[in-house]
Amino acid sequence: MPVLSEMERIHYVTRAAPWLPSIVACIVGAAVVAIQQGGAAAPLEAVGILLASGAGFALDDTSAEILAASPTPLLRRRIARVLVWVPATALAWLTLVLVQGPASPSEGRAFAAMFAGLLGLSLGIAGVASRRSVQGRGGLVVGPAIVVLLVASTIVPPRWRPLPLGDVPGAWTPIYLRWSGAAVVGILTFLWSSRDRAGRSVSQAISRTRLGDR
């Protein structure tokens, strides 16, 4: 069987990818920015949530059952999808931010940290949901899950709010740190959910065999 190079793998992933949710998110986001007046932060926050939710479909894999026993590790297959989606999503986000224009460089950095956090959470949620789905699809879960997390975050007092939208005490630094932390948590969750099931099953079988031989 021929071995695909990374570029060939990414090419096939790009062709087979379910782009519709991300395209819809981009169109809606562009419409929000187009009608926005006054440079308020809320529309860009909403657009960030939309684009990050669309990126959650990156891990939807209609051939998940077929590829479950593939010699290519699950993490490697997922990274190929992330390498297609994240740059495209980030470019769309950056374009929309530049069109509206942040009020200051500090606000621009806060938007960047927020979007990184949302993307990380999106990949983490999608990774877990896709892993638990027999069909390998978890994209539909991402948007509602992110909204639930953001709503739950508002219950916490602003001083300790983990996913801050808007101002929090301490100026910009807490916003940078908390959203960066969300990105790290999301990426770690993505990596944890990308372990190979087949590899784990084989390891467990070997361990049981060794214990039985004693």
N, C-alpha and C positions, 0 to 999 in steps of 0.2 A: 504494500500500500504506500503511495507517495506521501512524503511528509511535507506539510504546508509550511511555508515561511511565515513569519509574523505579519508581514505586509499582505500576503495572500489571505491569511486568516482574517485580518482586519477588513480586507476588501469584501470577503464573503459575509462577514458580520454586518457590514454597512448595507449590503444589498438585501439581507434578510431581516434587518431590524424593523421593529414596529414603530415607525417614526410619527405616525399620526398624532398621538397624544402630545408629543413635543412641538409639532407644527401648530396644533391648536393652541397650546400654551403661548407660543411665540406670537401668534396672530392676536390673541386676546390681550397679551402684554403690550403689544404695539398699540392696540386700540386704547388701552388705559393710559399709556404715556401720551398718546396723541391728543386726548381730551383733557389731560391734566393741566390745571392752571395753578400758578403760585409756587411751584417747586416743593410741595409738601412731600414728606417722607413716606406717608402711608401708601400711596400708589406703587412706589418702587418696592416696598415691602410685600405688597400683594403680588406684584409681578414676580418677585423672587420666589415666593411660595409656589406660584403657578409653574414656573420653569423647573424648580427643584422637584415638584410632583411629577412633571412630565419625564424628568430624567430617571425617575424610579422605574419606568418601563424598560430601562436599559437591560435589566437582568431577566426580563421575560424571555423564556426560551421554549419555543414550541417543540423542540426536539430533545427536551430534557430527559425524557424516559429512554430515548434511543441512545443518548450519549452518556447515560449514567455509568456504563461500564467502559467508557472510552479511556484509552491510555493517556489522553491529555487531561491533566488535573482540572478539577472544577474551577479552582482559583484562576488558573491560566485562561480558561475559557471566559470567565467573567471579566478578567482584566482587559481582554480584547474588546469586550463590549464597552467597558468604562472608557477605554482610550478613544472610542468612537464618539460616545455621548458627551463626556464631560467637556472636552474642548469646544464642541459645537454649542453646547448649552451655555458655557462661560462666555463665548463670543457673542451669542444673542443677548445675554444679560449685560455685558459690557457696552454693547451698542445702545441698548435702551437706557442705560444709566447715563451715557454720554449725551444722548439726545435730550434727556430731561435736564441733566446737569445737577450734581450735588451742590448743596449750599456752601460747602467748604471742603478742603482736603481731608479734614478729620471725619466729616460725614461720609465722604467717599470711601475712606478706609473702613468705617463702620459698616457700610453697605457690603464691602468686599468680605469682611469677616462674617457678616450675617449670611451672605449667600454661600460661603464655604461651609458654614455650619449646617445650613439647610440641605446642601448637596450631600454632605457627609451623612446626615440623618436619613436622607432619602435612600442612599445606597445601603445603609445599615438595615433600614426597615425592609427594603425590597429584597435584600439578601436573605433575611430571616423568613419573610413571607414566601419567597420563591422556593426556599428549601423545604418549607412545610407543605407546599402545594405539589400534588402528584403531577400536574401539568407543567410545573416549573414557572408559574406565573404569579407574581405578587404585586405588579404595578398598580392595580386598582386599589390596593390597600394603602399605598404610600400617602396620597393626598389627604384622606380622612385621618390617618394616623398623625401626620404632621400638624393638622389643625387641632386635633385633640391635645397633642403635646403643647402647642402654643396656648390654647385655652387653659390647660392645667397650669402652665407657667404663670398666667395672670393672677392665679389665686395666691401665689407667693408674693409677699411684700416687695415693692420695687427694689429695695436695697439688696435682696437676695434672689431676685428673679433669675432663673437659669437661662431662659431664652427671651431676652428683653427685646421688645419692639417699642421704639420710642426712647425717651430719656430715662436714665436711672441715676441715682445718686453716685457721685464719683466721676462725673463727666464721661469721657470716651473710653478710658482704659478698661473699666469693667465690661463694657460692651464688646471690645476686642477680645478680652480674655474669655468671656463666657461663650461667645460664639465659636471661638477657636477651640475651646474645650468640647463643644457640641460636635465640631468637625472630627476631632480625635475620637470621641466616643463612637460616632457613626462609622468611621473607618475601621476601628477595632471590631465593631459588631459585624461589619461587612467581611472582614478577614475571618472572624470566628465562624460565620455562617457559610463560608466558602470551603470548609474542609470537605474532603472527599468521603462520601458515605461508604463507597466500595472499599476504599483503603482502610477505613476504620473497621469495617466488618471482617476483612481479611486479618487484620491485626488481632481482633478479638478471637477469631477462630484459631489462629496460631497459638494464642495464649491459652485457650481452653485445651488445645491438643497437648501442649507441653505439660499443663497441670495434670491431664489425664494419664500421661506417661509416667508420672512420678509414683 
